[in-house]
Each structure stands twice: as structure tokens, then as C-alpha cells.
């Protein structure tokens, strides 16, 4: 079967990243190998995991069993809060690499800034050393707000390649998105459908766009992320939904449809996950 090519986003380190990926947040470790295998068979080549998810081993087994050449895959994992620090970050990365059974990851992220423990700058310096070793091709952050990003860049001179943040139509984080655009940082959206915590898919803007193009509301929202230039990770444990979420390249939202979904900012309860200024 010929797979639809997934667009790639150019990163500030000269590398590129597939714009559509598959996330395994809250995927049960015993089910991970099967679910990631299904995702790879559906066409996904970009898998996003994290140490704290507890399922890196299952991701690694699925990759090993897939027969897909390593260079055709893009794998992200993340440094957990308890492992932040100069040497502890490197040790945690080594452990993740071993669990994944890989020689390198394509992207390694600091999962949360955890400002209360004030170790994200030294952790970032450790990630820079990991990148220099070639064992992480690119490095970035997750859940970093503008003050955290400003401090990282000012104190280390190293700009993250990406910032993975909670981003969906009711919580678009314009300050972070604008800062990222000015500094060449790619934005990755987690919780792109709002995690089902508000009636996004029933909103007239989303339902109307979906009906106009003969697609599902979820497909319309994923397409909105893509057209806004975000990297996006829809997740599902169901094979048919995985395929549906991947099938978003045969239509394009109009400018008016994008603007109508943009206008949902703040329309519901906004943030559905933890506040990065306080979490951890």
C-alpha cells in the first residue's frame, strides 16, 4: 500500500521532523507493542513516548519487530522531573535508550520545567552534551512557557528545536507560539483534541468544517493543527481510529474555517492539563 507522505517541519538545528505523529501517553505498557505496531501499519513513522509513561520497552519492541528501516522512523522520548540534573539527566537518557533498544533517539525533551526545583537549566546543558554525542539527534523541551524558554536561551546559548505544549482550539497559547516563531522553535501540540474534556467536536466551527469536507470533527481539528504549522500527535488505541486520524491530507480547510476554529480560544475552560508554572 502506498502511504501518504507526511509533511516535514524544518528544525533550527538543520534536521526535520514529521508533522504528524502518534503519541502513547496513557497507553498501558502491556498493550503498547500491539498498539504501536498497529500505528506503524497505519502509516505513522513518528512515535512520541516518555520515560514516565512506562511503555518505552513496548515501543522499542514494536519498532524492532516492524522491519521498518530505522532511518525511516522518528522517535521521541522525554526526561522525567525526578531525573533532572547534570549527571542524572544523562543517566536517565541512557536508561531510556536501553529500554527502547535503540542506538539513538531522534528527539529528546525535558518533560516539564519544574521551576520549584530549579534544575532545568543544568538539565538542558546535559541534553546539549547528549546531542553532541549523537545519541539524540535533536533536543527540545515540553511544557516550557516563555520565561522558561527565555532563561534557557539566555543562560546556555542553546535554543530548543521544539517545545511540546498543551495546545488545542480552546487553549492556543499565543504567547508561547509567538515567542517560538520569533526564535525558530517548532511547536508540538499535545492534547490536540482537548482530551475530550470539553465539547470541542460538537462546536459549530468544528462540526461545520467537518461537514463541509465530508470528514469527522476530529479530522477537521487535526487538519487545523497542521495548517497552523504545528506538529501534532493524535492518539487512539483503536486501529480504525488511528487510520482515520492519519487520513488528513486529502482536504484543506478554508481560511474562514481556520479562523472560525481559531476563534474558539477561551470559549471553553481553556487548559485541561497541569499549569507548567506550578506542576512538579
C-alpha positions as CSV (number, residue, x, y, z in Angstrom):
1,X,0.0,0.0,0.0
2,X,1.3,3.4,-0.9
3,X,1.4,5.7,2.2
4,X,0.5,9.3,2.0
5,X,3.7,11.3,2.5
6,X,3.6,13.2,5.8
7,X,4.9,16.8,5.6
8,X,8.1,17.5,7.5
9,X,8.9,20.6,9.6
10,X,12.4,22.1,9.3
11,X,14.0,22.4,12.7
12,X,16.5,25.1,13.8
13,X,19.3,22.5,14.0
14,X,19.2,21.6,10.3
15,X,17.1,18.5,10.8
16,X,13.5,17.9,10.1
17,X,10.6,16.2,11.8
18,X,7.4,14.5,10.5
19,X,4.5,16.9,11.2
20,X,2.0,14.1,12.2
21,X,3.0,11.6,14.8
22,X,1.5,9.0,17.2
23,X,1.5,9.5,20.9
24,X,1.5,6.8,23.5
25,X,0.5,8.8,26.6
26,X,-1.6,6.6,28.9
27,X,-1.1,3.6,26.7
28,X,-0.9,0.6,29.0
29,X,2.6,-1.0,28.9
30,X,1.3,-4.5,28.2
31,X,-0.7,-3.1,25.2
32,X,2.0,-0.8,23.9
33,X,3.7,-3.2,21.4
34,X,0.4,-4.1,19.8
35,X,-0.8,-0.5,19.6
36,X,2.4,0.9,18.2
37,X,2.5,-2.0,15.7
38,X,-1.0,-1.0,14.6
39,X,0.1,2.6,14.3
40,X,3.1,1.7,12.2
41,X,1.0,-0.4,9.9
42,X,-1.5,2.5,9.6
43,X,1.4,4.6,8.2
44,X,2.7,6.5,11.2
45,X,6.5,6.8,11.3
46,X,6.8,9.3,14.2
47,X,6.3,7.9,17.7
48,X,6.2,10.1,20.8
49,X,6.8,8.4,24.2
50,X,8.4,9.3,27.6
51,X,10.1,7.7,30.4
52,X,7.3,8.4,32.8
53,X,4.8,6.7,30.5
54,X,6.4,3.3,31.5
55,X,6.0,2.0,27.9
56,X,9.3,2.6,26.3
57,X,10.1,-1.1,26.2
58,X,6.9,-1.8,24.3
59,X,7.6,1.0,21.8
60,X,11.1,-0.5,21.3
61,X,9.8,-4.0,20.7
62,X,7.3,-2.7,18.1
63,X,10.0,-0.9,16.3
64,X,12.3,-3.9,16.3
65,X,9.6,-6.2,15.0
66,X,8.3,-3.8,12.4
67,X,11.1,-4.4,9.9
68,X,11.0,-0.7,9.0
69,X,14.5,0.8,8.5
70,X,15.5,2.9,11.5
71,X,16.2,5.9,9.3
72,X,12.5,5.9,8.2
73,X,11.3,6.3,11.8
74,X,11.3,9.3,14.1
75,X,11.3,8.5,17.9
76,X,10.9,11.0,20.7
77,X,11.2,10.3,24.4
78,X,11.5,12.6,27.5
79,X,13.4,13.3,30.7
80,X,11.2,13.0,33.7
81,X,11.1,15.5,36.5
82,X,12.7,13.3,39.2
83,X,15.7,12.8,36.9
84,X,16.6,16.4,36.2
85,X,20.1,17.4,36.9
86,X,23.5,17.4,35.3
87,X,24.6,13.8,35.6
88,X,21.2,12.4,36.5
89,X,19.7,13.6,33.1
90,X,22.4,11.7,31.3
91,X,21.9,8.6,33.3
92,X,18.1,8.8,32.7
93,X,18.7,9.2,29.0
94,X,21.0,6.1,29.0
95,X,18.2,4.1,30.7
96,X,15.6,5.3,28.2
97,X,17.8,4.3,25.3
98,X,18.4,0.9,26.8
99,X,14.6,0.3,27.4
100,X,13.9,1.4,23.8
101,X,16.7,-0.9,22.5
102,X,17.9,1.9,20.2
103,X,21.3,3.4,19.4
104,X,19.9,6.9,19.3
105,X,16.6,8.8,19.5
106,X,15.6,11.5,17.1
107,X,14.4,13.9,19.7
108,X,14.9,14.1,23.5
109,X,12.9,16.5,25.6
110,X,12.8,17.9,29.1
111,X,9.3,16.9,30.1
112,X,8.4,19.8,32.4
113,X,10.4,22.8,33.6
114,X,9.5,22.2,37.3
115,X,10.6,25.7,38.3
116,X,10.3,24.9,42.0
117,X,13.3,22.6,41.9
118,X,15.2,24.9,39.5
119,X,17.2,22.3,37.7
120,X,16.0,22.7,34.1
121,X,19.0,24.8,33.0
122,X,21.6,22.3,34.2
123,X,19.4,19.5,32.7
124,X,19.4,21.4,29.4
125,X,23.2,21.7,29.4
126,X,23.2,17.9,29.9
127,X,20.9,17.4,26.9
128,X,23.2,19.6,24.8
129,X,26.1,17.2,25.7
130,X,23.8,14.2,24.7
131,X,23.2,15.9,21.4
132,X,26.9,16.4,20.8
133,X,27.4,12.7,21.4
134,X,25.0,11.9,18.5
135,X,22.8,9.7,20.7
136,X,20.0,12.3,20.4
137,X,19.8,13.9,17.0
138,X,17.8,16.9,18.2
139,X,16.9,18.2,21.7
140,X,13.9,20.3,22.9
141,X,11.6,20.9,25.8
142,X,8.0,20.2,26.7
143,X,5.6,22.4,28.6
144,X,8.0,25.3,28.8
145,X,6.4,28.8,28.9
146,X,8.0,32.0,27.7
147,X,10.0,32.8,30.9
148,X,11.5,29.3,30.9
149,X,12.5,29.5,27.3
150,X,14.0,32.9,27.7
151,X,16.1,31.7,30.6
152,X,17.3,28.6,28.8
153,X,18.4,30.6,25.8
154,X,20.0,33.4,27.8
155,X,22.0,31.2,30.1
156,X,23.1,28.5,27.7
157,X,23.0,30.0,24.2
158,X,21.3,26.8,23.0
159,X,17.8,27.3,21.6
160,X,15.4,24.2,21.8
161,X,14.5,22.7,18.5
162,X,10.9,22.2,19.7
163,X,8.5,23.0,22.5
164,X,5.8,20.4,23.0
165,X,2.9,22.1,24.8
166,X,-0.8,21.6,25.5
167,X,-2.4,23.1,22.5
168,X,-6.0,22.8,21.2
169,X,-8.6,25.2,19.9
170,X,-9.7,26.4,23.4
171,X,-6.1,26.8,24.6
172,X,-3.9,28.0,21.8
173,X,-1.1,29.6,24.0
174,X,-0.5,32.5,21.6
175,X,2.4,34.0,23.8
176,X,4.4,30.8,23.6
177,X,3.5,30.3,19.9
178,X,4.6,33.8,19.0
179,X,7.9,33.5,21.0
180,X,8.6,30.2,19.3
181,X,8.0,31.7,15.9
182,X,10.4,34.5,16.6
183,X,13.1,32.2,17.8
184,X,12.8,29.4,15.3
185,X,11.3,26.8,17.7
186,X,8.8,24.3,16.3
187,X,5.6,23.8,18.3
188,X,4.3,20.4,19.0
189,X,0.7,20.0,20.2
190,X,-0.2,17.6,22.9
191,X,-3.9,17.0,23.8
192,X,-4.7,18.3,20.3
193,X,-8.4,17.4,20.7
194,X,-8.7,18.7,24.3
195,X,-8.6,15.2,25.7
196,X,-12.4,15.0,25.4
197,X,-12.7,17.4,28.4
198,X,-14.9,19.9,26.7
199,X,-17.3,19.7,23.8
200,X,-14.9,20.7,21.1
201,X,-16.0,18.3,18.4
202,X,-19.6,19.5,18.8
203,X,-18.8,23.2,18.4
204,X,-20.3,24.7,15.3
205,X,-16.9,25.8,13.9
206,X,-15.5,22.3,14.0
207,X,-18.7,20.4,13.1
208,X,-19.3,22.8,10.2
209,X,-15.8,22.4,8.8
210,X,-16.1,18.6,9.1
211,X,-19.4,18.6,7.3
212,X,-18.2,20.8,4.5
213,X,-15.3,18.4,3.7
214,X,-17.0,15.1,4.5
215,X,-14.7,14.3,7.3
216,X,-15.0,13.7,11.0
217,X,-14.8,16.6,13.5
218,X,-11.5,15.0,14.9
219,X,-10.1,15.0,11.4
220,X,-11.0,18.7,11.0
221,X,-9.2,19.6,14.2
222,X,-6.1,17.7,13.3
223,X,-6.1,19.4,9.9
224,X,-6.4,22.8,11.8
225,X,-3.2,22.0,13.7
226,X,-1.4,21.0,10.5
227,X,-2.4,24.2,8.7
228,X,-1.4,26.3,11.7
229,X,2.1,24.8,11.3
230,X,2.0,22.7,14.5
231,X,3.4,19.2,14.9
232,X,0.5,17.0,16.2
233,X,0.1,13.7,18.0
234,X,-3.4,12.3,18.0
235,X,-3.7,9.1,20.0
236,X,-6.0,6.1,19.9
237,X,-6.0,2.5,21.0
238,X,-8.3,1.6,18.1
239,X,-6.8,0.7,14.8
240,X,-9.6,2.2,12.7
241,X,-9.4,5.5,14.6
242,X,-5.6,5.5,14.1
243,X,-6.2,5.2,10.3
244,X,-8.8,7.9,10.4
245,X,-6.6,10.3,12.3
246,X,-3.8,9.7,9.7
247,X,-6.1,10.3,6.8
248,X,-6.0,14.1,6.9
249,X,-4.0,15.0,3.8
250,X,-6.8,14.8,1.2
251,X,-8.6,18.0,2.1
252,X,-7.7,21.5,3.3
253,X,-9.7,23.9,5.5
254,X,-10.5,27.3,4.1
255,X,-9.2,30.4,5.6
256,X,-12.6,31.1,7.0
257,X,-12.8,27.7,8.6
258,X,-9.4,28.0,10.2
259,X,-10.4,31.5,11.5
260,X,-13.6,30.1,13.0
261,X,-11.7,27.4,14.9
262,X,-9.1,30.0,15.9
263,X,-12.0,31.9,17.5
264,X,-12.6,29.1,19.9
265,X,-9.7,30.3,22.0
266,X,-11.0,30.7,25.5
267,X,-14.5,29.6,24.5
268,X,-14.5,26.7,26.9
269,X,-12.5,26.0,30.0
270,X,-9.1,26.5,28.4
271,X,-6.3,24.5,29.9
272,X,-7.1,20.8,30.5
273,X,-3.7,19.7,31.9
274,X,-1.4,20.9,34.7
275,X,0.0,24.5,34.8
276,X,3.7,24.4,33.9
277,X,4.5,27.2,36.3
278,X,3.4,25.1,39.2
279,X,3.5,21.4,38.2
280,X,6.1,19.1,39.7
